[in-house]
Amino acid sequence: MINVVCWNIDAQKRREVWDELFGMDADVALLQEVKSFPEDIPPDVEMDSRPLREPWDVKDYDRWPTIIRLSRRVKVEWFQRIRPYHTLKSDQIGVSGIGTLAAARVTSYEAEIPPFIVASMYARWMFPNPSTNTKWSVGFADGSAHRIISDLSAFIGSHDPSTHRILAAGDLNTVFGVTTDSPQDLPERNQSIFDRFQALGFEFVGPQSPNGRMADTTPKYLSPDTKNVPTFALHKKAENAVDQLDYVFASRGFHESVQTCALNRIDEWGPSDHCRILIEVS
């Protein structure tokens, strides 16, 4: 078994976040909204030595997805993020959105599990062009999500999804199954994200109920039979969390070896506005 934790740490520098992460019995962390790394890390932990913002020389964005090895039970080989050229070297990934994607290859030293690729995804909000005279106060996230999917497409080299072993997880800033009653979400555009993952041979593997606590009251913009589990809490108030924004996808076939669970009970939420998602690969 390889244990993967997916977590948007809310661009926090507090040691509390890192202590929570390092204290888990996990092998790999897929993180989003990372500002910087702590100076002192446990001996078993390994991080990509390249700058978080590579390959962009930007000063106006300070949070990035990244992947961390948490135990010596696995080997992690990071793909170098470069601009999306039409050809890539075997250790590179083309990334078209600033702060949206990191990828690595994971190999187990102990379990008889073939190597697989992991991707940490963050669909950052984008603002419409000023000429639209929009009233959207936040913007839209599906544009970033589709850039992520396009970049992951470089790892798809066959019509047969079972030839791929890819695990992609993170914060898509998207509510699955939302209806027209939502003031922020665009139902058809939201659904297009999940449809496109499906078209590329990815299966949506959750987390969904019962693998996580459901909201006490189902929001009016979700169907009464929704299986969504809240992963985002406004102002970090876990007891009021209603929206699921974080998801896990795996290549069809490989997905049968992947189990997910949202650690979203009030007593286990943690110090971020997003809860952790535990992913088990067997």
Salt bridges, closest charged atoms under 4 A:
ASP10 OD2 - LYS236 NZ 3.03
GLU16 OE1 - ARG14 NH1 3.05
ASP19 OD1 - ARG15 NE 2.85
GLU20 OE2 - ARG276 NH1 3.34
ASP25 OD1 - ARG73 NH2 3.00
ASP27 OD1 - ARG73 NE 2.59
GLU33 OE1 - ARG63 NH1 2.82
ASP40 OD1 - ARG15 NH1 2.80
ASP44 OD1 - ARG72 NE 2.73
GLU46 OE1 - ARG69 NH1 3.52
ASP48 OD2 - ARG50 NH2 3.27
GLU54 OE1 - ARG50 NE 3.61
ASP57 OD1 - LYS59 NZ 2.86
ASP62 OD2 - LYS35 NZ 2.59
ASP62 OD1 - ARG63 NE 3.14
ASP142 OD2 - ARG189 NE 2.92
ASP171 OD2 - HIS274 NE2 3.40
GLU203 OE2 - ARG252 NE 2.52
ASP246 OD1 - HIS274 ND1 2.80
ASP267 OD1 - ARG265 NE 3.16
GLU268 OE1 - ARG265 NH1 3.58
ASP273 OD1 - HIS274 NE2 4.00
